[in-house]
Amino acid sequence: MSAGRRSLGFSWPVLTGLAALAAPRVVLHDLRLVEEGGVVNGLLVFVPPALWIAAVLWWRPARPFRTIVVIGALYGAFLAAGHQLLWTTAFGGDAPALGGALTGIDPAAGEALLRATAALSSLVTGTLVGVVAGAVALLLTRVVPAEPGADRRRRPE
C-alpha cells in the first residue's frame, strides 16, 4: 500500500483524477468559452468539489479534510499549468506587463514575475478550494452516518 493511500485514503492516481475533474473550467475559461456568472461556469466551479466531497463520504478515508486539501492542491497545480499554457490566448494577445522604460524593469523579467505570481496564486486558490471543500466533507462525515460496511469497501486504485 502506498504512503498516499495509507494516509489519504486514495491512491495518487485517484487523487489526481479527482483534481482533474476541475481542470476543464480552467481551459474553457481561459479560451473564453464559458462566461463568468453563467450556469455552465457555475456547474464547472461547484460540481468538481461536490464530487470530491461525495467520494470522501462514500469511501470514508481516515482523514477526509487532509484528503480533500491534497486534491485541492493538485487542482491548484492543474490551474497553474492551464493558465501558464494558455497565457497568451487568455489575454487575447494583450497580456499584462511589468517593465519598460517607466519602471526600469526588463520586460522579460516582468513577464516572468507576473507568471510566477499567477502560478503561486493558482496553487493558493486550489488549496483554499480544497480547505473549504475539506471542511464541508469533515462536517458531513460527522453528521451523515456511514453505510454499514463502508470501512470495508474496496478503495479505488
C-alpha positions in Angstrom: 0.0 0.0 0.0 1.4 3.4 -1.0 2.1 6.1 1.6 -0.6 8.3 -0.1 -3.1 5.5 0.1 -2.4 4.9 3.8 -2.6 8.5 4.9 -5.1 9.9 2.4 -7.4 7.0 1.7 -6.9 7.1 -2.1 -4.0 6.3 -4.4 -2.2 9.2 -6.0 -3.8 8.4 -9.4 -7.2 8.6 -7.9 -6.4 11.8 -6.1 -5.0 13.3 -9.3 -8.1 12.1 -11.2 -10.4 13.8 -8.8 -8.4 17.0 -9.0 -8.5 16.8 -12.8 -12.3 16.9 -12.7 -12.0 20.7 -12.1 -9.4 21.2 -14.9 -11.9 21.7 -17.8 -13.1 25.0 -16.3 -9.5 26.4 -16.5 -9.3 25.7 -20.2 -12.9 26.8 -21.0 -12.5 30.0 -19.0 -9.1 30.9 -20.5 -10.4 30.2 -24.0 -13.5 32.4 -23.2 -15.8 29.6 -24.0 -17.8 30.0 -20.7 -19.0 33.2 -19.2 -18.3 34.3 -15.7 -21.5 34.0 -13.7 -23.2 31.7 -16.2 -24.9 28.4 -15.4 -22.2 26.3 -17.2 -19.5 28.2 -15.3 -21.3 27.6 -12.0 -21.5 23.9 -12.7 -17.8 23.8 -13.6 -17.0 25.6 -10.4 -19.2 23.7 -7.9 -19.6 20.2 -9.3 -16.0 19.0 -9.0 -15.6 19.9 -5.3 -19.0 18.3 -4.7 -17.7 15.2 -6.3 -14.6 15.3 -4.1 -16.9 15.5 -1.1 -19.1 12.7 -2.4 -16.0 10.5 -2.9 -15.0 11.1 0.7 -18.5 10.4 2.0 -18.7 7.2 0.0 -15.2 5.8 0.8 -14.7 7.3 4.2 -10.9 7.8 4.4 -9.5 8.2 7.9 -8.6 11.9 7.3 -11.2 13.4 5.0 -10.1 17.0 5.5 -6.5 16.2 4.6 -7.6 14.1 1.6 -9.6 16.9 0.1 -6.9 19.6 0.8 -4.5 17.4 -1.2 -7.0 17.1 -4.0 -7.4 20.9 -3.9 -3.6 21.4 -4.0 -3.4 19.1 -7.0 -6.2 21.1 -8.6 -4.2 24.2 -8.0 -1.3 22.7 -9.9 -3.7 22.0 -12.8 -4.9 25.5 -12.5 -1.4 26.9 -12.6 -0.4 24.8 -15.6 -3.5 25.6 -17.5 -3.1 29.4 -17.0 0.5 29.2 -18.0 -0.1 27.2 -21.1 -3.0 29.5 -22.2 -1.4 32.7 -21.0 -1.3 34.5 -24.4 -4.7 33.2 -25.6 -6.4 34.1 -22.3 -5.3 37.7 -22.6 -6.0 37.9 -26.4 -2.5 39.0 -27.2 -2.7 41.8 -24.6 -1.0 40.2 -21.7 -0.3 42.3 -18.6 3.2 43.6 -18.4 5.6 44.9 -15.8 8.6 46.7 -17.1 9.6 49.0 -19.8 11.0 52.5 -19.8 8.9 53.8 -17.0 9.7 51.2 -14.4 13.2 50.2 -15.4 12.3 46.5 -15.2 13.3 44.4 -18.1 10.0 43.3 -19.9 11.1 39.6 -19.9 11.8 39.8 -16.1 8.5 41.5 -15.6 6.6 38.7 -17.5 8.4 36.1 -15.5 7.5 37.8 -12.3 3.8 38.0 -13.4 3.7 34.4 -14.5 5.3 33.2 -11.2 2.8 35.3 -9.2 -0.1 33.9 -11.2 1.2 30.3 -10.7 1.5 30.9 -6.9 -2.0 32.4 -6.9 -3.3 29.3 -8.7 -1.7 27.0 -6.2 -3.2 29.0 -3.3 -6.6 29.2 -4.9 -6.7 25.4 -5.5 -5.6 24.7 -2.0 -8.2 27.1 -0.5 -10.9 25.4 -2.6 -9.7 22.1 -1.0 -9.7 23.6 2.5 -13.4 24.8 2.1 -14.5 21.5 0.5 -12.5 19.6 3.1 -14.2 21.4 5.9 -17.6 20.6 4.4 -16.6 17.0 4.0 -15.3 16.7 7.5 -18.6 18.2 8.9 -20.7 15.9 6.7 -18.7 12.8 7.7 -19.6 13.6 11.3 -23.2 14.3 10.6 -24.0 11.7 7.9 -23.7 8.2 9.2 -21.6 5.8 7.2 -23.3 2.9 5.5 -22.7 -0.4 7.2 -19.5 -1.9 5.7 -18.2 1.4 4.3 -14.9 0.8 6.0 -14.6 -2.5 4.2 -15.4 -1.1 0.7 -12.7 -1.8 -1.9 -11.0 1.6 -2.4 -10.3 2.7 -6.0 -6.8 2.1 -7.2 
